[in-house]
């Protein structure tokens, strides 16, 4: 049996990658990892947290933005993660306006991962250590 190795992407290739689907991909050690659609409870938790963070941002009267799983964060030379929620600065918001692919090189204020039963290792071991290296609170 012939085993095919997955294509290894550079960060530049990843940032320009498009296929004919609406799938989201993270880059992990150069490999594209397709993100599975969230479960119902995951979606409900995401909505609750988004609303709470949004209310708090308004309450403390800051120009931060809460982004719901639609921007990437570069965590290493060949890694990029898409947190469930990301809180970014006004400067990062301005940078996003001119990006063709929404991936931040700078550390956001906060990255939030909602842990699902099927991705505990990714969230607790790998993502947490990647965020820690970049000094991203999680």
C-alpha positions in Angstrom: 0.0 0.0 0.0 1.3 3.4 -1.0 1.1 6.0 1.7 0.8 9.6 0.6 2.2 12.3 2.8 0.1 15.4 3.4 1.3 18.5 1.7 3.4 20.8 3.9 2.5 24.4 3.6 4.5 27.5 4.4 2.8 30.2 6.4 2.6 32.3 3.2 0.9 29.5 1.3 -1.5 28.9 4.1 -2.4 32.6 4.3 -3.3 32.5 0.6 -5.0 29.1 0.6 -8.5 28.8 -0.7 -10.6 25.9 -1.7 -14.1 25.6 -3.0 -15.5 25.0 0.4 -16.5 27.1 3.4 -14.2 25.1 5.6 -11.9 26.8 8.1 -8.3 25.5 8.4 -5.6 25.8 11.0 -2.0 25.4 10.1 -0.2 22.9 12.4 3.4 22.1 11.7 2.8 23.0 8.1 -0.3 20.8 7.6 -3.8 22.1 7.0 -6.2 20.9 9.7 -9.9 21.2 8.8 -12.0 22.5 11.7 -15.2 20.5 12.3 -18.4 22.4 12.7 -19.3 23.0 16.4 -21.8 21.0 18.3 -25.0 22.7 19.5 -23.8 23.2 23.1 -20.5 24.6 21.7 -22.4 27.1 19.7 -24.6 28.1 22.7 -21.5 28.6 24.9 -19.9 30.6 22.2 -22.9 32.9 21.9 -23.1 33.3 25.7 -19.4 34.2 26.0 -19.5 36.5 23.0 -22.4 38.5 24.6 -20.7 38.6 28.0 -17.4 39.8 26.6 -19.2 42.4 24.4 -21.1 43.7 27.3 -18.0 44.0 29.4 -16.1 45.8 26.6 -19.0 48.3 26.4 -19.2 48.6 30.3 -15.5 49.5 30.6 -15.7 51.8 27.6 -12.8 50.5 25.6 -12.2 50.2 21.9 -11.4 46.5 22.0 -13.4 44.1 19.7 -14.5 40.6 20.4 -14.2 38.4 17.3 -16.2 35.1 17.0 -13.9 32.5 15.5 -13.2 34.4 12.3 -9.6 35.5 12.7 -6.4 33.5 12.9 -3.5 34.0 15.2 0.0 33.1 14.1 1.4 31.0 17.0 4.7 29.9 15.4 6.6 30.0 12.1 4.4 27.2 10.6 1.4 27.4 12.9 -1.8 29.4 13.0 -4.8 28.8 15.2 -8.4 30.1 15.0 -9.7 30.6 18.5 -13.4 30.3 19.2 -13.3 33.9 20.5 -10.5 36.5 20.2 -10.4 39.9 21.9 -8.3 42.4 20.0 -7.1 45.9 20.3 -8.2 48.9 18.3 -4.8 48.8 16.5 -5.4 45.2 15.5 -8.9 46.1 14.3 -7.4 48.7 12.0 -4.8 46.2 10.7 -7.6 43.7 9.9 -9.3 46.3 7.6 -6.5 46.0 5.1 -5.8 42.3 5.3 -6.7 39.9 2.6 -6.5 37.0 5.1 -7.5 37.8 8.7 -4.5 36.4 10.5 -2.8 38.4 13.3 1.0 38.3 13.8 0.7 40.2 17.1 -0.7 38.7 20.2 -4.4 39.5 20.9 -5.6 40.6 24.4 -7.3 37.2 24.9 -7.9 33.9 23.0 -10.8 31.7 24.1 -11.1 28.0 23.2 -14.3 26.2 24.1 -13.1 22.6 24.9 -15.1 19.9 23.3 -14.8 16.2 24.2 -13.1 15.4 20.9 -10.4 18.0 21.1 -9.3 18.1 24.7 -5.7 17.2 23.8 -5.5 20.0 21.2 -7.0 22.6 23.5 -5.3 21.7 26.8 -1.9 20.6 25.6 -1.0 22.0 22.2 -3.0 25.2 21.8 -2.4 26.2 25.4 1.4 25.9 25.1 1.4 27.7 21.7 -0.5 30.6 23.2 1.8 30.6 26.3 4.9 30.9 24.1 3.3 34.0 22.4 2.2 35.3 25.8 -1.5 35.2 24.8 -3.8 34.9 27.7 -6.3 32.0 27.3 
